Amino acid sequence: MEVLRLLANSYKHDFSAKPTEELLKELKPESELKYASLPESDSLRKILANFIGLGDEAGYCDIAERFVDIASEYLAEVRNCTTLSNVKWGRVSLKPSH
């Protein structure tokens, strides 16, 4: 989810900019390459594809679909793990000692 947030922020602030240091740090590329702008970087596309379990040949549409799947799986997991305690109806004391 952190990679998705950083990628979204990169596009939000300047879609034609190079990947931010934060994004590259999170992706942990194997080399210190200089990357082209986000939409034009074949190296970044490959790193993103591999990071989320797709092969080198995956296109940006495949990557975007996989990110949607990852986000959906995360939300479903959160929904399934969230439990609420029973509500006790009645008067409540706001005194710190209670």
Long-range contacts (C-beta under 8 A, 24 or more apart in sequence): 1-70, 1-71, 1-74, 2-26, 3-27, 3-48, 3-51, 3-52, 4-67, 4-70, 4-71, 7-48, 10-38, 11-38, 15-39, 19-44, 27-51
